[in-house]
């Protein structure tokens, strides 16, 4: 399992990539702008970043240069529609670890991610010393098993609909941090338009199943699952 930051403002691409990575038990945080990427990277807790070069607020190449100048050595795979050799070599020279042009085969992307992680970790397999801790998150009386996609309350399995689980997984993976409604909707539905009421309904169902205290409303902003990350 790896923690993967996806930085791209194309909701359809983000949805496809996030779904693929979660199927392979990776944990995904998706953000649409360079500024949100900066915040996520400075918080740490990221193993690899998929970075779109053409972001709405900043050039991805500038962002990767900024990362390296700050001493952030998180591996970066650049994603772009640019096919010119100059753009590719520049991205690698600025600190990128790999470069993939759009459109791309999702399975090829997965293989490239795993290859970059192997090189970064100096091992023949994608491993983490704290993998067991990453798979299980305990927020009493709730335990979430990310690998099995199961939720337990007081030791009993709680049956969640797929979207309910996706919402809970994202909030739990970011526990201790207030998550905006827009960020949550973009991650789960791939869009932040037209699903605000649906999000609220799913949050209500989660509270009925898991207890009112697990998901805290941040008035005018979003939601928070308390606890240290």
C-alpha positions as a Markdown table, in Angstrom:
| # | Residue | x | y | z |
|---|---|---|---|---|
| 1 | Unk | 0.0 | 0.0 | 0.0 |
| 2 | Unk | 1.2 | 3.5 | -0.9 |
| 3 | Unk | -0.1 | 6.9 | -0.2 |
| 4 | Unk | -0.6 | 8.6 | -3.6 |
| 5 | Unk | -1.3 | 12.3 | -4.2 |
| 6 | Unk | -3.1 | 12.9 | -7.6 |
| 7 | Unk | -2.9 | 16.5 | -8.7 |
| 8 | Unk | -5.1 | 17.1 | -11.7 |
| 9 | Unk | -8.2 | 19.2 | -12.5 |
| 10 | Unk | -9.8 | 16.7 | -14.9 |
| 11 | Unk | -12.5 | 15.0 | -12.8 |
| 12 | Unk | -13.0 | 12.2 | -15.2 |
| 13 | Unk | -9.3 | 11.3 | -15.2 |
| 14 | Unk | -9.1 | 11.6 | -11.4 |
| 15 | Unk | -12.0 | 9.3 | -11.0 |
| 16 | Unk | -10.5 | 6.6 | -13.3 |
| 17 | Unk | -7.1 | 6.8 | -11.7 |
| 18 | Unk | -8.3 | 6.9 | -8.1 |
| 19 | Unk | -10.6 | 3.9 | -8.7 |
| 20 | Unk | -7.8 | 1.9 | -10.2 |
| 21 | Unk | -5.3 | 2.7 | -7.4 |
| 22 | Unk | -7.8 | 1.9 | -4.7 |
| 23 | Unk | -8.5 | -1.5 | -6.3 |
| 24 | Unk | -4.9 | -2.2 | -5.7 |
| 25 | Unk | -5.1 | -1.1 | -2.1 |
| 26 | Unk | -3.4 | 2.2 | -2.5 |
| 27 | Unk | -4.6 | 5.2 | -0.5 |
| 28 | Unk | -5.4 | 8.2 | -2.7 |
| 29 | Unk | -5.8 | 11.9 | -2.1 |
| 30 | Unk | -6.9 | 14.0 | -5.1 |
| 31 | Unk | -6.6 | 17.8 | -5.4 |
| 32 | Unk | -7.3 | 20.0 | -8.5 |
| 33 | Unk | -4.8 | 22.8 | -8.0 |
| 34 | Unk | -1.1 | 23.5 | -7.3 |
| 35 | Unk | -1.9 | 25.4 | -4.1 |
| 36 | Unk | -3.8 | 22.4 | -2.6 |
| 37 | Unk | -0.9 | 20.1 | -3.8 |
| 38 | Unk | 1.5 | 22.3 | -1.9 |
| 39 | Unk | -0.5 | 22.0 | 1.3 |
| 40 | Unk | -0.8 | 18.2 | 1.0 |
| 41 | Unk | 2.9 | 17.8 | 0.3 |
| 42 | Unk | 4.0 | 20.1 | 3.2 |
| 43 | Unk | 1.8 | 18.0 | 5.5 |
| 44 | Unk | 3.8 | 15.0 | 4.4 |
| 45 | Unk | 2.2 | 11.5 | 4.5 |
| 46 | Unk | 2.7 | 11.2 | 0.7 |
| 47 | Unk | 4.7 | 8.3 | -1.0 |
| 48 | Unk | 4.4 | 9.4 | -4.6 |
| 49 | Unk | 2.7 | 12.2 | -6.5 |
| 50 | Unk | 1.0 | 12.1 | -9.9 |
| 51 | Unk | 1.3 | 15.7 | -11.1 |
| 52 | Unk | -0.4 | 17.3 | -14.1 |
| 53 | Unk | 1.8 | 19.8 | -15.9 |
| 54 | Unk | -1.1 | 22.1 | -16.9 |
| 55 | Unk | -2.8 | 23.1 | -13.7 |
| 56 | Unk | -5.3 | 26.0 | -13.5 |
| 57 | Unk | -3.2 | 28.0 | -11.0 |
| 58 | Unk | 0.4 | 27.0 | -11.6 |
| 59 | Unk | 2.7 | 25.2 | -14.1 |
| 60 | Unk | 3.4 | 21.7 | -12.8 |
| 61 | Unk | 7.1 | 22.1 | -13.8 |
| 62 | Unk | 7.4 | 25.1 | -11.5 |
| 63 | Unk | 5.8 | 23.2 | -8.7 |
| 64 | Unk | 8.2 | 20.3 | -8.9 |
| 65 | Unk | 11.1 | 22.7 | -9.0 |
| 66 | Unk | 9.7 | 24.4 | -5.9 |
| 67 | Unk | 9.4 | 21.0 | -4.2 |
| 68 | Unk | 13.0 | 20.0 | -4.9 |
| 69 | Unk | 14.3 | 23.4 | -3.8 |
| 70 | Unk | 12.5 | 22.9 | -0.5 |
| 71 | Unk | 14.2 | 19.6 | 0.0 |
| 72 | Unk | 11.0 | 17.5 | -0.7 |
| 73 | Unk | 12.2 | 14.3 | -2.4 |
| 74 | Unk | 8.8 | 12.6 | -2.8 |
| 75 | Unk | 8.8 | 10.8 | -6.2 |
| 76 | Unk | 6.8 | 12.6 | -8.9 |
| 77 | Unk | 5.4 | 11.2 | -12.1 |
| 78 | Unk | 4.4 | 14.0 | -14.5 |
| 79 | Unk | 1.2 | 13.7 | -16.5 |
| 80 | Unk | 0.7 | 15.9 | -19.6 |
| 81 | Unk | -0.7 | 16.2 | -23.1 |
| 82 | Unk | 2.7 | 17.7 | -24.2 |
| 83 | Unk | 4.6 | 15.2 | -26.4 |
| 84 | Unk | 7.7 | 17.3 | -27.3 |
| 85 | Unk | 11.0 | 15.8 | -26.2 |
| 86 | Unk | 12.1 | 19.1 | -24.8 |
| 87 | Unk | 9.1 | 19.2 | -22.4 |
| 88 | Unk | 9.8 | 15.6 | -21.3 |
| 89 | Unk | 13.5 | 16.1 | -20.7 |
| 90 | Unk | 12.9 | 19.4 | -18.9 |
| 91 | Unk | 10.5 | 17.8 | -16.5 |
| 92 | Unk | 12.9 | 15.0 | -15.7 |
| 93 | Unk | 15.8 | 17.5 | -15.2 |
| 94 | Unk | 13.8 | 19.6 | -12.8 |
| 95 | Unk | 13.3 | 16.6 | -10.6 |
| 96 | Unk | 10.6 | 14.4 | -12.1 |
| 97 | Unk | 11.0 | 10.6 | -11.7 |
| 98 | Unk | 8.9 | 9.7 | -14.7 |
| 99 | Unk | 6.9 | 11.3 | -17.5 |
| 100 | Unk | 3.6 | 10.0 | -19.0 |
| 101 | Unk | 1.7 | 11.6 | -21.8 |
| 102 | Unk | -2.1 | 11.7 | -22.0 |
| 103 | Unk | -4.1 | 9.7 | -22.9 |
| 104 | Unk | -2.5 | 6.7 | -21.2 |
| 105 | Unk | -3.4 | 3.2 | -20.3 |
| 106 | Unk | -4.4 | 3.0 | -16.6 |
| 107 | Unk | -2.6 | -0.3 | -16.2 |
| 108 | Unk | 0.6 | 1.1 | -17.7 |
| 109 | Unk | 0.3 | 4.0 | -15.2 |
| 110 | Unk | 0.0 | 1.5 | -12.4 |
| 111 | Unk | 3.1 | -0.4 | -13.5 |
| 112 | Unk | 5.1 | 2.9 | -13.8 |
| 113 | Unk | 4.0 | 3.9 | -10.3 |
| 114 | Unk | 5.2 | 0.6 | -8.9 |
| 115 | Unk | 8.5 | 0.9 | -10.7 |
| 116 | Unk | 9.1 | 4.4 | -9.4 |
| 117 | Unk | 8.3 | 3.3 | -5.8 |
| 118 | Unk | 10.7 | 0.3 | -6.1 |
| 119 | Unk | 13.5 | 2.6 | -7.2 |
| 120 | Unk | 12.7 | 5.1 | -4.5 |
| 121 | Unk | 12.6 | 2.4 | -1.8 |
| 122 | Unk | 15.6 | 0.5 | -3.1 |
| 123 | Unk | 13.8 | -2.8 | -3.0 |
| 124 | Unk | 12.3 | -5.3 | -5.5 |
| 125 | Unk | 8.7 | -4.9 | -4.2 |
| 126 | Unk | 6.4 | -2.1 | -3.0 |
| 127 | Unk | 6.6 | -2.4 | 0.8 |
| 128 | Unk | 6.1 | -0.3 | 3.8 |
| 129 | Unk | 7.4 | -1.0 | 7.3 |
| 130 | Unk | 4.2 | 0.3 | 8.8 |
| 131 | Unk | 1.9 | -1.5 | 6.3 |
| 132 | Unk | -0.2 | -3.2 | 9.0 |
| 133 | Unk | -0.8 | 0.1 | 10.7 |
| 134 | Unk | -1.8 | 1.7 | 7.4 |
| 135 | Unk | -4.3 | -1.0 | 6.7 |
| 136 | Unk | -6.1 | -0.7 | 10.0 |
| 137 | Unk | -7.4 | 2.5 | 11.4 |
| 138 | Unk | -9.0 | 2.6 | 14.8 |
| 139 | Unk | -11.4 | 5.4 | 15.8 |
| 140 | Unk | -13.1 | 3.9 | 18.8 |
| 141 | Unk | -15.5 | 2.2 | 18.7 |
| 142 | Unk | -14.9 | 2.0 | 14.9 |
| 143 | Unk | -12.2 | 0.0 | 13.2 |
| 144 | Unk | -11.6 | 0.4 | 9.4 |
| 145 | Unk | -9.7 | -2.2 | 7.5 |
| 146 | Unk | -8.6 | -0.5 | 4.3 |
| 147 | Unk | -7.2 | -3.6 | 2.7 |
| 148 | Unk | -10.5 | -5.6 | 3.1 |
| 149 | Unk | -12.7 | -2.5 | 2.7 |
| 150 | Unk | -14.6 | -3.5 | 5.9 |
| 151 | Unk | -15.8 | -1.5 | 8.8 |
| 152 | Unk | -16.4 | -2.8 | 12.3 |
| 153 | Unk | -18.2 | -1.3 | 15.3 |
| 154 | Unk | -17.6 | -2.8 | 18.7 |
| 155 | Unk | -16.2 | -5.8 | 16.8 |
| 156 | Unk | -19.3 | -6.3 | 14.6 |
| 157 | Unk | -19.2 | -5.8 | 10.8 |
| 158 | Unk | -21.1 | -2.7 | 9.7 |
| 159 | Unk | -22.4 | -3.0 | 6.1 |
| 160 | Unk | -21.9 | 0.1 | 4.1 |
| 161 | Unk | -23.0 | 1.0 | 0.6 |
| 162 | Unk | -20.0 | 1.5 | -1.8 |
| 163 | Unk | -20.3 | 5.3 | -1.8 |
| 164 | Unk | -20.7 | 5.4 | 2.0 |
| 165 | Unk | -17.5 | 3.4 | 2.3 |
| 166 | Unk | -15.7 | 5.7 | -0.1 |
| 167 | Unk | -16.7 | 8.8 | 1.8 |
| 168 | Unk | -15.6 | 7.2 | 5.1 |
| 169 | Unk | -12.4 | 5.9 | 3.7 |
| 170 | Unk | -11.4 | 9.4 | 2.4 |
| 171 | Unk | -12.3 | 11.1 | 5.7 |
| 172 | Unk | -10.5 | 8.5 | 7.8 |
| 173 | Unk | -7.4 | 8.6 | 5.6 |
| 174 | Unk | -7.3 | 12.3 | 6.3 |
| 175 | Unk | -8.3 | 12.1 | 10.0 |
| 176 | Unk | -7.4 | 15.1 | 12.0 |
| 177 | Unk | -7.7 | 17.4 | 9.0 |
| 178 | Unk | -10.9 | 19.2 | 8.0 |
| 179 | Unk | -11.8 | 18.2 | 4.4 |
| 180 | Unk | -13.8 | 20.5 | 2.3 |
| 181 | Unk | -17.1 | 19.4 | 0.7 |
| 182 | Unk | -15.6 | 20.1 | -2.7 |
| 183 | Unk | -12.5 | 18.0 | -2.1 |
| 184 | Unk | -14.6 | 15.1 | -0.8 |
| 185 | Unk | -17.1 | 15.3 | -3.7 |
| 186 | Unk | -14.3 | 15.4 | -6.3 |
| 187 | Unk | -12.7 | 12.4 | -4.8 |
| 188 | Unk | -15.8 | 10.2 | -4.5 |
| 189 | Unk | -17.9 | 11.3 | -7.5 |
| 190 | Unk | -15.3 | 12.9 | -9.7 |
| 191 | Unk | -17.1 | 16.2 | -9.7 |
| 192 | Unk | -18.2 | 18.8 | -7.2 |
| 193 | Unk | -21.3 | 19.9 | -9.1 |
| 194 | Unk | -24.8 | 18.7 | -8.4 |
| 195 | Unk | -24.0 | 16.1 | -5.7 |
| 196 | Unk | -24.0 | 18.3 | -2.6 |
| 197 | Unk | -27.4 | 17.1 | -1.4 |
| 198 | Unk | -26.4 | 13.5 | -2.2 |
| 199 | Unk | -23.2 | 13.9 | -0.1 |
| 200 | Unk | -25.3 | 15.2 | 2.9 |
| 201 | Unk | -27.6 | 12.2 | 2.6 |
| 202 | Unk | -24.7 | 9.8 | 2.7 |
| 203 | Unk | -23.1 | 11.5 | 5.7 |
| 204 | Unk | -26.5 | 11.2 | 7.5 |
| 205 | Unk | -26.6 | 7.5 | 6.8 |
| 206 | Unk | -23.0 | 7.0 | 8.0 |
| 207 | Unk | -23.9 | 8.8 | 11.2 |
| 208 | Unk | -26.9 | 6.5 | 11.8 |
| 209 | Unk | -24.8 | 3.4 | 11.2 |
| 210 | Unk | -21.6 | 4.5 | 13.0 |
| 211 | Unk | -22.6 | 7.1 | 15.5 |
| 212 | Unk | -23.0 | 10.9 | 15.5 |
| 213 | Unk | -19.5 | 11.6 | 16.9 |
| 214 | Unk | -17.4 | 10.0 | 14.2 |
| 215 | Unk | -17.9 | 12.6 | 11.5 |
| 216 | Unk | -17.8 | 16.2 | 12.7 |
| 217 | Unk | -19.4 | 19.0 | 10.6 |
| 218 | Unk | -17.1 | 22.0 | 10.0 |
| 219 | Unk | -19.8 | 24.6 | 9.4 |
| 220 | Unk | -19.5 | 26.4 | 6.1 |
| 221 | Unk | -16.6 | 24.2 | 5.0 |
| 222 | Unk | -16.8 | 20.4 | 5.2 |
| 223 | Unk | -16.2 | 17.5 | 7.5 |
| 224 | Unk | -13.7 | 16.1 | 10.0 |
| 225 | Unk | -12.9 | 12.7 | 11.4 |
| 226 | Unk | -11.0 | 13.4 | 14.7 |
| 227 | Unk | -7.7 | 11.8 | 15.4 |
| 228 | Unk | -4.0 | 11.9 | 14.6 |
| 229 | Unk | -3.0 | 10.9 | 11.1 |
